[in-house]
């Protein structure tokens, strides 16, 4: 039982890392593109929204990881 909760928590931490990479890398490259004057200045807004969504999801998955909850569940098994 405890080992399953540990694995569920590890899966949630993995989901948190994956989410931060999926949201963080495009946001970073958007900022780099705007600074290089390849993208318009309004792209900063899109990058900021992507970062905010990524932070909310990353913290949600990290909280689940600390509680030992799987990423696709709402409570422990």
Biopython code that builds the backbone (N, CA, C, O; Angstrom):
import numpy as np
from Bio.PDB.StructureBuilder import StructureBuilder

atoms = [
    (1, "UNK", "N", (0.824, -1.185, 0.000)),
    (1, "UNK", "CA", (0.000, 0.000, 0.000)),
    (1, "UNK", "C", (0.875, 1.258, 0.000)),
    (1, "UNK", "O", (0.655, 2.155, -0.814)),
    (2, "UNK", "N", (1.848, 1.336, 0.886)),
    (2, "UNK", "CA", (2.703, 2.511, 0.978)),
    (2, "UNK", "C", (3.598, 2.627, -0.254)),
    (2, "UNK", "O", (3.906, 3.728, -0.711)),
    (3, "UNK", "N", (4.017, 1.457, -0.792)),
    (3, "UNK", "CA", (4.860, 1.486, -1.981)),
    (3, "UNK", "C", (4.077, 2.011, -3.187)),
    (3, "UNK", "O", (4.626, 2.728, -4.023)),
    (4, "UNK", "N", (2.806, 1.656, -3.271)),
    (4, "UNK", "CA", (1.969, 2.154, -4.364)),
    (4, "UNK", "C", (1.803, 3.668, -4.252)),
    (4, "UNK", "O", (1.836, 4.372, -5.262)),
    (5, "UNK", "N", (1.625, 4.173, -3.030)),
    (5, "UNK", "CA", (1.514, 5.624, -2.829)),
    (5, "UNK", "C", (2.816, 6.323, -3.209)),
    (5, "UNK", "O", (2.803, 7.423, -3.763)),
    (6, "UNK", "N", (3.933, 5.679, -2.908)),
    (6, "UNK", "CA", (5.233, 6.233, -3.289)),
    (6, "UNK", "C", (5.351, 6.317, -4.811)),
    (6, "UNK", "O", (5.795, 7.332, -5.348)),
    (7, "UNK", "N", (4.952, 5.250, -5.502)),
    (7, "UNK", "CA", (5.015, 5.257, -6.957)),
    (7, "UNK", "C", (4.048, 6.275, -7.554)),
    (7, "UNK", "O", (4.370, 6.933, -8.543)),
    (8, "UNK", "N", (2.863, 6.407, -6.957)),
    (8, "UNK", "CA", (1.909, 7.412, -7.423)),
    (8, "UNK", "C", (2.474, 8.816, -7.240)),
    (8, "UNK", "O", (2.333, 9.669, -8.116)),
    (9, "UNK", "N", (3.119, 9.052, -6.091)),
    (9, "UNK", "CA", (3.746, 10.353, -5.849)),
    (9, "UNK", "C", (4.879, 10.620, -6.817)),
    (9, "UNK", "O", (5.039, 11.745, -7.292)),
    (10, "UNK", "N", (5.669, 9.596, -7.116)),
    (10, "UNK", "CA", (6.757, 9.756, -8.077)),
    (10, "UNK", "C", (6.208, 10.069, -9.467)),
    (10, "UNK", "O", (6.782, 10.875, -10.200)),
    (11, "UNK", "N", (5.109, 9.436, -9.822)),
    (11, "UNK", "CA", (4.480, 9.729, -11.118)),
    (11, "UNK", "C", (3.990, 11.177, -11.163)),
    (11, "UNK", "O", (4.094, 11.841, -12.194)),
    (12, "UNK", "N", (3.461, 11.657, -10.053)),
    (12, "UNK", "CA", (3.001, 13.046, -10.016)),
    (12, "UNK", "C", (4.171, 14.017, -10.127)),
    (12, "UNK", "O", (4.064, 15.041, -10.802)),
    (13, "UNK", "N", (5.288, 13.706, -9.469)),
    (13, "UNK", "CA", (6.468, 14.562, -9.608)),
    (13, "UNK", "C", (6.995, 14.527, -11.044)),
    (13, "UNK", "O", (7.440, 15.548, -11.568)),
    (14, "UNK", "N", (6.945, 13.360, -11.675)),
    (14, "UNK", "CA", (7.331, 13.271, -13.083)),
    (14, "UNK", "C", (6.426, 14.115, -13.961)),
    (14, "UNK", "O", (6.889, 14.777, -14.890)),
    (15, "UNK", "N", (5.137, 14.090, -13.666)),
    (15, "UNK", "CA", (4.185, 14.921, -14.418)),
    (15, "UNK", "C", (4.472, 16.403, -14.192)),
    (15, "UNK", "O", (4.323, 17.211, -15.108)),
    (16, "UNK", "N", (4.881, 16.761, -12.982)),
    (16, "UNK", "CA", (5.222, 18.159, -12.698)),
    (16, "UNK", "C", (6.441, 18.589, -13.511)),
    (16, "UNK", "O", (6.455, 19.681, -14.079)),
    (17, "UNK", "N", (7.449, 17.747, -13.567)),
    (17, "UNK", "CA", (8.647, 18.085, -14.349)),
    (17, "UNK", "C", (8.320, 18.172, -15.834)),
    (17, "UNK", "O", (8.781, 19.081, -16.525)),
    (18, "UNK", "N", (7.530, 17.231, -16.320)),
    (18, "UNK", "CA", (7.147, 17.232, -17.732)),
    (18, "UNK", "C", (6.333, 18.478, -18.075)),
    (18, "UNK", "O", (6.538, 19.095, -19.120)),
    (19, "UNK", "N", (5.413, 18.841, -17.191)),
    (19, "UNK", "CA", (4.585, 20.031, -17.425)),
    (19, "UNK", "C", (5.425, 21.295, -17.445)),
    (19, "UNK", "O", (5.216, 22.170, -18.286)),
    (20, "UNK", "N", (6.371, 21.394, -16.527)),
    (20, "UNK", "CA", (7.212, 22.588, -16.510)),
    (20, "UNK", "C", (8.068, 22.678, -17.773)),
    (20, "UNK", "O", (8.321, 23.776, -18.269)),
    (21, "UNK", "N", (8.512, 21.544, -18.291)),
    (21, "UNK", "CA", (9.299, 21.561, -19.526)),
    (21, "UNK", "C", (8.428, 21.911, -20.725)),
    (21, "UNK", "O", (8.831, 22.700, -21.579)),
    (22, "UNK", "N", (7.233, 21.325, -20.792)),
    (22, "UNK", "CA", (6.344, 21.562, -21.935)),
    (22, "UNK", "C", (5.885, 23.015, -21.978)),
    (22, "UNK", "O", (5.718, 23.575, -23.062)),
    (23, "UNK", "N", (5.682, 23.625, -20.833)),
    (23, "UNK", "CA", (5.236, 25.022, -20.812)),
    (23, "UNK", "C", (6.407, 26.001, -20.766)),
    (23, "UNK", "O", (6.311, 27.096, -21.321)),
    (24, "UNK", "N", (7.479, 25.638, -20.133)),
    (24, "UNK", "CA", (8.596, 26.561, -19.950)),
    (24, "UNK", "C", (9.446, 26.766, -21.189)),
    (24, "UNK", "O", (9.850, 27.891, -21.483)),
    (25, "UNK", "N", (9.722, 25.701, -21.914)),
    (25, "UNK", "CA", (10.586, 25.837, -23.086)),
    (25, "UNK", "C", (9.970, 26.707, -24.185)),
    (25, "UNK", "O", (10.657, 27.587, -24.702)),
    (26, "UNK", "N", (8.702, 26.498, -24.564)),
    (26, "UNK", "CA", (8.143, 27.406, -25.577)),
    (26, "UNK", "C", (8.074, 28.861, -25.103)),
    (26, "UNK", "O", (8.271, 29.787, -25.890)),
    (27, "UNK", "N", (7.796, 29.051, -23.821)),
    (27, "UNK", "CA", (7.757, 30.418, -23.295)),
    (27, "UNK", "C", (9.151, 31.057, -23.376)),
    (27, "UNK", "O", (9.286, 32.222, -23.748)),
    (28, "UNK", "N", (10.169, 30.291, -23.027)),
    (28, "UNK", "CA", (11.533, 30.812, -23.093)),
    (28, "UNK", "C", (11.912, 31.175, -24.524)),
    (28, "UNK", "O", (12.470, 32.244, -24.771)),
    (29, "UNK", "N", (11.610, 30.289, -25.462)),
    (29, "UNK", "CA", (11.956, 30.576, -26.851)),
    (29, "UNK", "C", (11.147, 31.736, -27.412)),
    (29, "UNK", "O", (11.625, 32.451, -28.293)),
    (30, "UNK", "N", (9.946, 31.932, -26.921)),
    (30, "UNK", "CA", (9.161, 33.102, -27.329)),
    (30, "UNK", "C", (9.836, 34.377, -26.864)),
    (30, "UNK", "O", (9.933, 35.342, -27.622)),
    (31, "UNK", "N", (10.301, 34.391, -25.629)),
    (31, "UNK", "CA", (11.000, 35.572, -25.111)),
    (31, "UNK", "C", (12.279, 35.822, -25.902)),
    (31, "UNK", "O", (12.592, 36.968, -26.226)),
    (32, "UNK", "N", (13.010, 34.775, -26.212)),
    (32, "UNK", "CA", (14.234, 34.929, -27.006)),
    (32, "UNK", "C", (13.906, 35.474, -28.393)),
    (32, "UNK", "O", (14.626, 36.323, -28.918)),
    (33, "UNK", "N", (12.814, 34.982, -28.984)),
    (33, "UNK", "CA", (12.427, 35.455, -30.315)),
    (33, "UNK", "C", (12.017, 36.926, -30.292)),
    (33, "UNK", "O", (12.321, 37.665, -31.228)),
    (34, "UNK", "N", (11.339, 37.351, -29.249)),
    (34, "UNK", "CA", (10.950, 38.760, -29.160)),
    (34, "UNK", "C", (12.180, 39.635, -28.979)),
    (34, "UNK", "O", (12.285, 40.700, -29.588)),
    (35, "UNK", "N", (13.101, 39.193, -28.151)),
    (35, "UNK", "CA", (14.325, 39.985, -27.936)),
    (35, "UNK", "C", (15.167, 40.072, -29.205)),
    (35, "UNK", "O", (15.856, 41.067, -29.429)),
    (36, "UNK", "N", (15.113, 39.030, -30.038)),
    (36, "UNK", "CA", (15.856, 39.036, -31.298)),
    (36, "UNK", "C", (15.075, 39.737, -32.407)),
    (36, "UNK", "O", (15.516, 39.781, -33.556)),
    (37, "UNK", "N", (13.935, 40.273, -32.060)),
    (37, "UNK", "CA", (13.066, 40.988, -32.990)),
    (37, "UNK", "C", (12.584, 40.101, -34.136)),
    (37, "UNK", "O", (12.409, 40.569, -35.261)),
    (38, "UNK", "N", (12.374, 38.829, -33.845)),
    (38, "UNK", "CA", (11.817, 37.892, -34.809)),
    (38, "UNK", "C", (10.307, 37.803, -34.617)),
    (38, "UNK", "O", (9.557, 37.621, -35.576)),
    (39, "UNK", "N", (9.871, 37.934, -33.366)),
    (39, "UNK", "CA", (8.446, 37.872, -33.032)),
    (39, "UNK", "C", (7.988, 39.262, -32.577)),
    (39, "UNK", "O", (8.803, 40.059, -32.111)),
    (40, "UNK", "N", (6.694, 39.553, -32.708)),
    (40, "UNK", "CA", (6.196, 40.862, -32.256)),
    (40, "UNK", "C", (6.196, 40.963, -30.727)),
    (40, "UNK", "O", (6.243, 39.952, -30.026)),
    (41, "UNK", "N", (6.144, 42.171, -30.237)),
    (41, "UNK", "CA", (6.220, 42.429, -28.797)),
    (41, "UNK", "C", (5.028, 41.821, -28.059)),
    (41, "UNK", "O", (5.167, 41.418, -26.905)),
    (42, "UNK", "N", (3.851, 41.746, -28.706)),
    (42, "UNK", "CA", (2.680, 41.201, -28.021)),
    (42, "UNK", "C", (2.849, 39.722, -27.686)),
    (42, "UNK", "O", (2.064, 39.180, -26.908)),
    (43, "UNK", "N", (3.856, 39.059, -28.256)),
    (43, "UNK", "CA", (4.103, 37.652, -27.942)),
    (43, "UNK", "C", (4.544, 37.469, -26.489)),
    (43, "UNK", "O", (4.452, 36.368, -25.947)),
    (44, "UNK", "N", (5.027, 38.553, -25.854)),
    (44, "UNK", "CA", (5.337, 38.486, -24.426)),
    (44, "UNK", "C", (4.087, 38.077, -23.636)),
    (44, "UNK", "O", (4.182, 37.307, -22.681)),
    (45, "UNK", "N", (2.937, 38.584, -24.028)),
    (45, "UNK", "CA", (1.686, 38.242, -23.340)),
    (45, "UNK", "C", (1.370, 36.766, -23.448)),
    (45, "UNK", "O", (0.966, 36.140, -22.468)),
    (46, "UNK", "N", (1.551, 36.204, -24.636)),
    (46, "UNK", "CA", (1.316, 34.772, -24.820)),
    (46, "UNK", "C", (2.293, 33.950, -23.989)),
    (46, "UNK", "O", (1.923, 32.927, -23.413)),
    (47, "UNK", "N", (3.535, 34.400, -23.932)),
    (47, "UNK", "CA", (4.533, 33.687, -23.129)),
    (47, "UNK", "C", (4.188, 33.768, -21.645)),
    (47, "UNK", "O", (4.349, 32.791, -20.914)),
    (48, "UNK", "N", (3.717, 34.922, -21.203)),
    (48, "UNK", "CA", (3.349, 35.073, -19.789)),
    (48, "UNK", "C", (2.167, 34.180, -19.434)),
    (48, "UNK", "O", (2.149, 33.571, -18.364)),
    (49, "UNK", "N", (1.181, 34.099, -20.321)),
    (49, "UNK", "CA", (0.045, 33.211, -20.059)),
    (49, "UNK", "C", (0.473, 31.751, -20.008)),
    (49, "UNK", "O", (-0.004, 30.989, -19.167)),
    (50, "UNK", "N", (1.363, 31.366, -20.897)),
    (50, "UNK", "CA", (1.858, 29.994, -20.899)),
    (50, "UNK", "C", (2.622, 29.680, -19.622)),
    (50, "UNK", "O", (2.501, 28.583, -19.078)),
    (51, "UNK", "N", (3.401, 30.632, -19.144)),
    (51, "UNK", "CA", (4.144, 30.440, -17.891)),
    (51, "UNK", "C", (3.183, 30.323, -16.716)),
    (51, "UNK", "O", (3.384, 29.485, -15.837)),
    (52, "UNK", "N", (2.146, 31.150, -16.686)),
    (52, "UNK", "CA", (1.185, 31.083, -15.570)),
    (52, "UNK", "C", (0.443, 29.747, -15.561)),
    (52, "UNK", "O", (0.277, 29.142, -14.502)),
    (53, "UNK", "N", (0.002, 29.287, -16.712)),
    (53, "UNK", "CA", (-0.680, 27.997, -16.793)),
    (53, "UNK", "C", (0.274, 26.887, -16.365)),
    (53, "UNK", "O", (-0.111, 25.985, -15.619)),
    (54, "UNK", "N", (1.504, 26.952, -16.833)),
    (54, "UNK", "CA", (2.496, 25.944, -16.463)),
    (54, "UNK", "C", (2.780, 25.921, -14.977)),
    (54, "UNK", "O", (2.944, 24.848, -14.395)),
    (55, "UNK", "N", (2.841, 27.090, -14.350)),
    (55, "UNK", "CA", (3.089, 27.144, -12.904)),
    (55, "UNK", "C", (1.934, 26.534, -12.117)),
    (55, "UNK", "O", (2.150, 25.785, -11.164)),
    (56, "UNK", "N", (0.708, 26.859, -12.520)),
    (56, "UNK", "CA", (-0.454, 26.303, -11.814)),
    (56, "UNK", "C", (-0.455, 24.779, -11.914)),
    (56, "UNK", "O", (-0.647, 24.089, -10.913)),
    (57, "UNK", "N", (-0.241, 24.258, -13.112)),
    (57, "UNK", "CA", (-0.246, 22.804, -13.288)),
    (57, "UNK", "C", (0.933, 22.142, -12.583)),
    (57, "UNK", "O", (0.785, 21.076, -11.985)),
    (58, "UNK", "N", (2.101, 22.773, -12.653)),
    (58, "UNK", "CA", (3.283, 22.200, -12.000)),
    (58, "UNK", "C", (3.089, 22.124, -10.488)),
    (58, "UNK", "O", (3.400, 21.104, -9.873)),
    (59, "UNK", "N", (2.576, 23.200, -9.885)),
    (59, "UNK", "CA", (2.349, 23.170, -8.438)),
    (59, "UNK", "C", (1.250, 22.189, -8.062)),
    (59, "UNK", "O", (1.317, 21.572, -6.999)),
    (60, "UNK", "N", (0.241, 22.030, -8.907)),
    (60, "UNK", "CA", (-0.819, 21.055, -8.622)),
    (60, "UNK", "C", (-0.257, 19.634, -8.640)),
    (60, "UNK", "O", (-0.569, 18.834, -7.758)),
    (61, "UNK", "N", (0.571, 19.316, -9.636)),
    (61, "UNK", "CA", (1.170, 17.987, -9.690)),
    (61, "UNK", "C", (2.165, 17.777, -8.550)),
    (61, "UNK", "O", (2.252, 16.677, -8.004)),
    (62, "UNK", "N", (2.915, 18.813, -8.185)),
    (62, "UNK", "CA", (3.862, 18.689, -7.074)),
    (62, "UNK", "C", (3.129, 18.459, -5.751)),
    (62, "UNK", "O", (3.589, 17.685, -4.911)),
    (63, "UNK", "N", (1.989, 19.132, -5.566)),
    (63, "UNK", "CA", (1.191, 18.924, -4.353)),
    (63, "UNK", "C", (0.671, 17.493, -4.307)),
    (63, "UNK", "O", (0.669, 16.865, -3.248)),
    (64, "UNK", "N", (0.233, 16.980, -5.441)),
    (64, "UNK", "CA", (-0.216, 15.594, -5.505)),
    (64, "UNK", "C", (0.940, 14.642, -5.206)),
    (64, "UNK", "O", (0.760, 13.617, -4.548)),
    (65, "UNK", "N", (2.118, 14.990, -5.692)),
    (65, "UNK", "CA", (3.283, 14.152, -5.435)),
    (65, "UNK", "C", (3.622, 14.073, -3.961)),
    (65, "UNK", "O", (3.968, 13.004, -3.459)),
    (66, "UNK", "N", (3.524, 15.194, -3.263)),
    (66, "UNK", "CA", (3.788, 15.187, -1.820)),
    (66, "UNK", "C", (2.748, 14.381, -1.053)),
    (66, "UNK", "O", (3.053, 13.799, -0.012)),
    (67, "UNK", "N", (1.519, 14.346, -1.566)),
    (67, "UNK", "CA", (0.441, 13.609, -0.901)),
    (67, "UNK", "C", (0.409, 12.140, -1.312)),
    (67, "UNK", "O", (-0.332, 11.357, -0.717)),
    (68, "UNK", "N", (1.192, 11.749, -2.310)),
    (68, "UNK", "CA", (1.196, 10.368, -2.759)),
    (68, "UNK", "C", (-0.005, 10.020, -3.626)),
    (68, "UNK", "O", (-0.475, 8.882, -3.621)),
    (69, "UNK", "N", (-0.496, 10.997, -4.365)),
    (69, "UNK", "CA", (-1.658, 10.797, -5.224)),
    (69, "UNK", "C", (-1.186, 10.715, -6.670)),
    (69, "UNK", "O", (-0.319, 11.479, -7.094)),
    (70, "UNK", "N", (-1.764, 9.782, -7.423)),
    (70, "UNK", "CA", (-1.418, 9.642, -8.837)),
    (70, "UNK", "C", (-1.877, 10.880, -9.607)),
    (70, "UNK", "O", (-2.828, 11.546, -9.198)),
    (71, "UNK", "N", (-1.206, 11.193, -10.720)),
    (71, "UNK", "CA", (-1.558, 12.404, -11.464)),
    (71, "UNK", "C", (-2.987, 12.404, -12.010)),
    (71, "UNK", "O", (-3.583, 13.466, -12.183)),
    (72, "UNK", "N", (-3.534, 11.228, -12.280)),
    (72, "UNK", "CA", (-4.888, 11.157, -12.860)),
    (72, "UNK", "C", (-5.968, 10.932, -11.828)),
    (72, "UNK", "O", (-7.135, 10.771, -12.187)),
    (73, "UNK", "N", (-5.614, 10.916, -10.554)),
    (73, "UNK", "CA", (-6.600, 10.694, -9.506)),
    (73, "UNK", "C", (-6.731, 11.929, -8.622)),
    (73, "UNK", "O", (-5.893, 12.830, -8.653)),
    (74, "UNK", "N", (-7.804, 11.948, -7.834)),
    (74, "UNK", "CA", (-8.004, 13.071, -6.918)),
    (74, "UNK", "C", (-7.654, 12.711, -5.484)),
    (74, "UNK", "O", (-7.380, 13.603, -4.681)),
    (75, "UNK", "N", (-7.657, 11.432, -5.142)),
    (75, "UNK", "CA", (-7.261, 10.990, -3.796)),
    (75, "UNK", "C", (-6.436, 9.718, -3.884)),
    (75, "UNK", "O", (-6.317, 9.098, -4.941)),
    (76, "UNK", "N", (-5.884, 9.359, -2.773)),
    (76, "UNK", "CA", (-5.073, 8.145, -2.713)),
    (76, "UNK", "C", (-5.907, 6.900, -2.992)),
    (76, "UNK", "O", (-7.113, 6.856, -2.751)),
    (77, "UNK", "N", (-5.221, 5.908, -3.501)),
    (77, "UNK", "CA", (-5.912, 4.619, -3.717)),
    (77, "UNK", "C", (-5.895, 3.820, -2.442)),
    (77, "UNK", "O", (-6.420, 2.708, -2.404)),
]
sb = StructureBuilder()
sb.init_structure("model")
sb.init_model(0)
sb.init_chain("A")
sb.init_seg("    ")
for serial, (resi, resn, name, xyz) in enumerate(atoms, 1):
    if name == "N":
        sb.init_residue(resn, " ", resi, " ")
    sb.init_atom(name, np.array(xyz, "f"), 0.0, 1.0, " ", f" {name:<3s}", serial, name[0])
structure = sb.get_structure()
